[in-house]
Structure formats: structure tokens, C-alpha cells
């Protein structure tokens, strides 16, 4: 709980720092606050996990792991913001404040033990993002993205609340352990309200993670938002949402596994094909990453369908691999767009000769997203496919392999542009600031280390 309180106070403190025009202190203060929050989370690792505040929250290993990942990913994203926010506006305290408030909501989602806290966490996380997506007031695409995100978010919240209402009507409790007890005590007499609530819950959470056919908002919102905000949404928000997804469907609703599994299987198949085929047709690097994030949501759902003892480790490993690669990819996109004014894949032409180091980090990122061996992405995909195999979902596995092949094609297409396509202009090499070098090299190194030594993560569970 110390981390949540720290982040909430930090968000308010950052506003006061901005009020006194100390903009240069915003980044150091934010990173220091994240470090303190990280310390609180780590300090709880060897303690007995018990629900606190009348069963509202629980900080078990799953909650702590996903919370730590969200904090570290946010720190990497903020490191990239040193000059980025100042290029957009002279008043940047609001950016840091809203990101920190959104992170607070993400931590609540990771540790929820009561449906009321899940709803509060999702809303805190989302409301801040509604503003961040459209914070460039004169950018029409950003305004459109913000409005679309708000409207679709309101619809998903409606489904989620209706689902919570039906589950409460059937069980008489908002506590997830109470819901679990209800299923154990009534294995053959589950109320029809409960089944409806599960389906509506599934719809609401699929909206949040961007799974098809509830993905309509994802490409437009990701494209219209500032690149750093897109990076945050595609990593921290997705990771926290999957933590909530896993806690509910991977623990509480396991007795009804046979009921919701066919529905989720259909969602996974649609998500994989929609995400990968749409990404294959894109010429914009940013929009390609947006559609590929939909496909990655489909892969992460594998561990929930094939729920078992390794599901938490599988989703967590995949989340780390995806987060590291995405932060590196979006960071590289910021540099390319800043220097060339374009986010098209063609803007990467000749980058391998002009900026070998930058091209190398992008290469590692793309290979990890494609699931090539010796990268963290390969380990994540292997664990997901292994989860599907454990329940003998052979058809799903075959379709997933086909989609993985499609993904390899459009990720390697970026590498082809960097190394085998000549640049159309005579611009000099792209300057890479120190903060970008630190983030890009760190993410690349961790991607390779986790690809070679995955046990350092898997052994935690």
C-alpha cells in the first residue's frame, strides 16, 4: 500500500513543482518517487500476503510482480521524456502528474481483491489517459483519438459495471474470495445471473486489453496520441489489465472454465488474425505497432485459456518481453520522427548505415516482438504455446503458429528497410541523446539476457 500512497502524493507534488516553474526538477522528482514506490513493493516480497482494508487489496507475489514491472516500465518511459514533453508544451507538469495518477490506478488493478477496487483502479488509470491522449489541444487527430477513447472507454465501463452487478446479484458479495466460495458451494446450481455477469466481465476486460472484436479504438487512439503516451498505453496499461484479467479468470472463475473457454478461444482467434493481418498492411510504423499490440493481446490470452500452475509466470514473462521491446521501438520512433518528420516505415530506410547502434537496438526489439530465438520474446511465445498445448488446443496452436509467421514478415520488413533500402535523402546520422542511449541499450541488453537466461524470471513463481 505504501507504493500506491507514494505515487498518489507524488502526482500532487509534481503539480506543485510545476506551479513554481521548476520544470527541470520534474523528471528527477518523478524518478525518485518511482524509486521509493519500487522499494515499498520489493519490501513486501517476503511477507505473508493477506487481504488488507477489509479485503479490498492483496499484495501477493502476482500483484507485486506486475506492479514492479509497471513501475519500472514507467520509469523507462519517463526517461525518454526529458525533452519530448517540452517540445509539445511549456507546461509539462500535467504530463508527469497524469502519468503518475494513471500508474496509481494500474497498481490498484494489479492488487485488487474486491470488484469495487477493480473498478476504481481501472477508472483512475483510464481517466488520466483520456486527457493525456488529447492533451495537444490544437492537434485534430489527438482530439479525435481522445474523444474516441473516452466514448469506447465509457462503453467498456458500462459492460464491466453491469457484469459486476450481475455477479453481486448472484453471490451477494463484491469480494473475489466470496465469489470463489459461492462457486465451490454451488457447483451445479450456479445462478443464470452469474453466467451473464461472467460474459459481460469478459467483454469489459477485452475492451481494456484491446482484444478483437473489441479493438476498434486501439489503432486510432494509439496513432493520435503522443508517441510517449502511446508507449505507456501499450505497455503499462496492457500489463495491468492482464494482471486483473488473470486474477479473476485464472483463480476465481476456474470452476467455470468449461463455460468461458470457448468464448475466449473465439476471441483469441479473431484477435490474432485481425491484429496480424491489419499490421501486415500498414505503411506507418506507429500504426503497425498499434495493430501488432492487438495480436500480442491474443498471445497473452493463451495462458488464461490454458490456465495452470505456470500461467502467471507465462503472462509475466511475455509482459516483460513485450514491454521492453515496445519501449525500445517507440523510443526509436521518437528519434526518427523528430529528425525526419515522418513515422512511416520508409523513414527507416538506410538507418543501418547512418546509425548502426540505433538500428541494432531496433533490430533486437523487432526480433523479440517476432519471437525469434535468443530473445525474451521467443521465451514468452514458447511459454504461451506450451500453455495452449497443456490443454490440447491443437487447432488454436496451429493458427497461432500461422499468425506468428505473419508477424515475422512485417517485423522483418522494418529490418529490410533499415539495412537493404537506400535512404531517399542525404541527411546526417540521427543524434541519439544520452537518455535515449541508456533506455535503448538497457532494453536491448535485458531482452537478450532474458532470452538466454529466462530462469531468472520464471523461478520467481
Secondary structure, 3 states (H helix, E strand, C coil): CHHHHHHHHHHHHHHHHHHCCCCHHHHHHHHHHHHHHHHHHHHCCCCCCCCECCCCECCCHHHHHHHHHHHHHHHHHHHCCCCHHHHHCCCCHHHHHHHHHHHHHHHHHHHECEHHHHHHHHHHHHHHHHHHHCCCCCCHHHHHHHHHHHHHHHHHHHHHHHHHHHHHHHHCCCEHHHHHHHHHHCCCCCCHHHHHHHHHHHHHHHHHHCCCCCCHHHHHHHHHCCHHHHHHHHHHHHHHHHHHHHHHHCCHHHHHHHHHHHHHHHHHHHHHHHHHHHHHCCCEHHHHHHHHHHHHHHHHCHHHHCCCCCHHHHHHHHHHHHHHHHHHHHHHHHHHHHHHCCCEHHHHCCHHHHCHHHHHHHHHHHHHHHCCCCCHHHHHHHHHHHHHHHCCCHHHHHHHHHHHHHHHHHHHHHHHHHHHCCCCCCCCCCCCCHHHHHHHHHHHHHHHHHHHCCHHHHCCC
